[in-house]
Amino acid sequence: MHALVSLHDKIFDLVDRAGTWLLPLGARFVFAATLLVYYWNSGLTKLGDGVLGIFSPSIGAYSQIFPKQLEAAGYDVSQFGIFQWAVVMAGTYAEFILPLLIVIGLFTRLASLGMIGFVVVQSLTDVYGHGATDLKTLGAWFDRFSDGVILDQRLFWVFVLSILVIKGAGALSVDALLRSRRAQPVMA
């Protein structure tokens, strides 16, 4: 029996050590495979027309982020101020920059924290701004259904991002490359 326990410990010690670099790499892969294009496409819908559209958000951007306020303004974005413009632009840029940082593994912990915040704000906007309160969309934890968009799916998103906050980007990342360069002594 002792040999069996010893074999078990050796095998899972190897699994644990492999997990140190596999888990962050896997989390980044899952994020890239499921959420990278989702967020980039969402960001594209917020850009205005032409080259200067990166500074001039579309009406769709305002309707996604400030739905009730836009309706109250008669869908006239000229009634919005610098605050709303800054929030829309920050959200739009975040949808491009934060996922890219996570996928390449640069400032991964901070980018993942930012994405967790983004998912929380996105979910609150869906519920309070867009009225997504039906059980099919909202979902519920500890029920027999696993397909609620907000509570069920986004919990998985936050879990994957939490792995990256805790573990970092892993060995195959720009973060690891920069860390190894800092550790090397400088030759004069």
PyMOL commands that set and color helices and strands:
alter all, ss='L'
color gray80, all
select helices_A, chain A and resi 2-44+51-54+59-65+67-72+77-79+82-104+108-129+135-138+149-167+174-183
alter helices_A, ss='H'
color red, helices_A
deselect
rebuild
show_as cartoon
